[in-house]
Amino acid sequence: MSLRWPAARSFRVVRGVLLFLGLPYATVVVALFLLQRQVLYQSEVYSLPALAKQCAAEDLQPWPSSISYRGLLAEPRPQVIRGTVLVLHGNAGSATDRVDYGNVVMPLGYRLVLLEYPGYGARPGQPSEVALASDAAESIQMARAQFGAPIFLLGESLGSGVAAAAVAKVGRAVDGVVLATPWDNLPHVAQSLIRFLPVKWLVKDRFDSEKNLADYPGPLVIVMAGQDELIPNDSTLALHASFKGVKQLATFKRATHNTWLGWTERAWWEGTMDFLNHPGR
């Protein structure tokens, strides 16, 4: 039976409204799916000569060499070196923006390597979860072969996801891990930030840190910023709760996502590194 005229007109009106509302929504969903890596990986790119200039200004060395560099090396002097800390930075900028870590780990006698991602700085490549995790795992193995144990990872934000993914590949090659403002998995975070779109089903690079750390046998320190505006505290707490190994949770209640480092003090770093070196004490 065909629709009578009033019902048919109402149907056409409703259909028009749905199309009017649905097309922009669908366009946003498709655009977000296609552009998500550009949104996630906000890299700063520069040339090798620019890198050399920056290294000279900051007293850093390209590691392992200036041609095939994977990161920036800083050696504590004149102290006896107690180990090596590999830093995996957040999604924006480059490794050269993280030189402040030298001010906290080098006075304690630790060598610092600010690892750089493929597609960031002067490194070729395109960033993705597979590319970053595989590259970080290779860098960990290279650092252990060159410097020996202990090797510690410090991952911030996106770098926490990269660190966890790398640990899933190298396991015992890492002696301890610090994850600052981490998540349990990236789809959880994405959905919390964009509630009106089904983004958790669209995320390509999932960085499932819960899963990646499940078999890690070493000590883990998780740092939570109490006022984190990007990573929900419940996501960070979920990661902490899921890890069954030896762990610590440090909460800086007034810190935001990008200010947590400024809330730390030397005593905290001393205690943290002592825990990583002697987790059973």
N, C-alpha and C positions, 0 to 999 in steps of 0.2 A: 504494500500500500504506500503510495507516495505521500509526502508531507503536504499538508495544507499550507496555504500561503503564509499565514502568520508564523507557523512553526518553522517553515523553510527560511523565512527572513531572519528569525531568531537564531537559527542554526548558522546562517551565513555570518551574522554579527559575531557570534561566539567564536566561530572559526577565525574570523578576521582578527579578533582581539588576541586569541592564542598565538596566531602567526606573528602579530605585532610584538607580543611579549617574548615569544619563544625564539625568534630568529636572532635578536641581539644576545640572548642568553647563550644560545648555541654557538654564536660567533665568538663570544668571550671564552667559552669552554675550549673550542678548537684552537683559538689563538694561544691560550695558556698551555695547552698540550704541546703545540708546536714550538713555543718560545721558552719552555720551562728551563732549559739549560742556560739560556742567555740570562734568565732571571736569577738562577741559582749561582752560576759562576760569573761573578763580576770582576774579572781579572784586570790587573794593570799590566800592560805589555810595554816593554822597552828593549833597546838594542844591547848587544854585548858591550860596546864602548860605554854606554850609560851605566851598565852594571858595574864595570870596572871603576868608574868614577865614584859610584856610590860605595863600593867596597873600600876604596881608599879613604873616603870621608869617615866611614864608620869603623875602620880598622878590622875589616872582614876579609876573608879569602874565599873565592869561589871553590866549591867542593864538588867532586874530587879534583877538578881542573877547571881552568877558565874556558875551555872549549866545550867540554861535555859536562857542564856543571849541573848538579842536582840540588844545590843548596848553598848556604853561606856559612862558613866556618869561623868560629871565634875560640881562641885558646886562652884559658886562664893563666896568668903569669904573676909571680914565679912559682905558684903553688904546685904541689904534687896533684896530679889530676885523679879525681876519685871516680870518674865515669863520664859517660857521654849522654847528653840530653838532646833528643831529636824533636824539634818543634814542627807541628803541622798546623798551619794557620787557618783562619776563617775564610769565608767565600770571597771577600772583597780585597782589592789591593794586591800585594805581593809579599814575599818573604822579607823584603827590605823594610817593611812597615813594622816588623816585630822585633827590632833590635832591643827593645826594653827588656826582653827576657834575659838578655845578657847581664843586666843589672841585678837580677835576683839569683841566677844559678851559678854564674862564674865566680862571684865572691865566696861561694861555698866549695869551690874547687872542681866544678864540672865544666867539661868542654860543651860548647853549644854548636849545634848545627840547625840552622833555620832552613828546613826543606822547602823546595819550591815545587809547584805542581806543573805537569804538562799543560802548555797553553797559557801559563802565567810568566811574568817577568820576561826573560829572554829565552825561555824554553819553548821549543816547538811542540806541536800537538794540539789536541782538542780535549778539554776536560770532560770527564764522565766518571761515574763511580768505578767502572772497570779500569779505566786508565789511571785514575788517582790511586786506587788501592794497589794495583799491580806495581806501579812505580814506587810507592812508599815501601812496599814489601822488599823490592830490590834494593832500595836505599838502606833499609835496615840491615839486610844481609851484608851489603858493602861496608857499612859503618862497623859492623861487628868484626868483619874480617880485617879491617884496617886498624881499628882502635881497641878491639877486644871488649870483654865484659867489664862492668855492666853497661847495658844499653837501656835507656829510659825513653819513653814516648810522652810528649805533652801535646795534646790535641785540643784546640779551642774551636767551639762552635762546629762549623763544617769539618774542621780538622779532627774533631772528636769522632765523627763518623768515619773519616778516612783512617784514623788510627785504629779503630775497632775492626774495620774491614781488613787492614793490613795484618793485625794481630791474628785474625782468623787464618791467614796464610802462613805466618812465620812462627806462631806459638812461642816456644821457649827461647827464641832468639831475642825476645824482649824481656827484660828483668823486672820492669815495673811500668805502670801507666798512670798518667794524670789526665783526666778528661774535664775540661772546663766548659761550663754551660752546654752540656751534651743533651742529646735526646735519646729516646728509646728507639724510634724509627722516624724517618723523614715524613712518610704519609700522615702520621699522627700530628706532627707539627704543622704541615701544610694545611690540613683540615682545620686546625684550630685558628690559623691565621686568615683563612678564606672560608668562612662558614657557609656561605650561600652557594657554593659550587661543590660538586662531587670530586674534589681534587685528590682525595686519597686513592681514588681508582685511576687517576691519570699520571701519577708520579712514576717516572722511568727509573730514576736513581733513588733507590729506597733506603740505602744506608741503614740497614736493620742492625743497630748496635747490640740490642738484646741478643739476637741470634749470633752475631759475630763474636761476642765475648763469652758465649756459653761454655766453651771448653778452654778458656784461657786459664793457665795454672798459676799465674803470678799475681802480685798485689795490685789493687786498683784504688785510686783516689778520685772521687767525683767532686767537682766544685760547682755549687749552685749559687746563682745570683738571685737573691730574694726578690728583687724588683725587675727580673728579666722580662723585657717587653717583647722578645722574639721567641724564645724557647719556653713553653709553659713549664712551670715548676713541677706539675704532675708528670710531665714527660721525663724530666730529669730524675724524679723520685722513682718512677717506674723502672728506669734503667738500673738505678741503685738496688732496688728491691729484687730485680731479676738475677743479679749477679750473685752466685753462690760461693765465690771464693773469698779470700781475705780482702777486706775493703774498708775504706773510710769515706765519710761524707762530710764535706766542709761547706757550710752555708754562710755567705756574707749577706746578711739580711737587707742592707741598704744599697747593695751593688746592683747596677743594671747590666745588661748583656755585655756592653763594651767597657765597663769600668771596674770589673771584678779585680783585675790585676792591681789596680791602685789601692784596693782595700787590704791587700796582703802585706805582711811584715816579714822581716828576716826570720824571726822566731818561727813563724808558720812554715816557711820554706825549709828551715832546718828540721823541723819535726816531720814534715812531709817526706823529705829525702831520707831521713832516718827510718821512717816506716817502710819506704820502698826498698831500702837496703836490708832491713831486718824485720820483715813482716811478721815473723813468729815471736818476736820479743814481747 
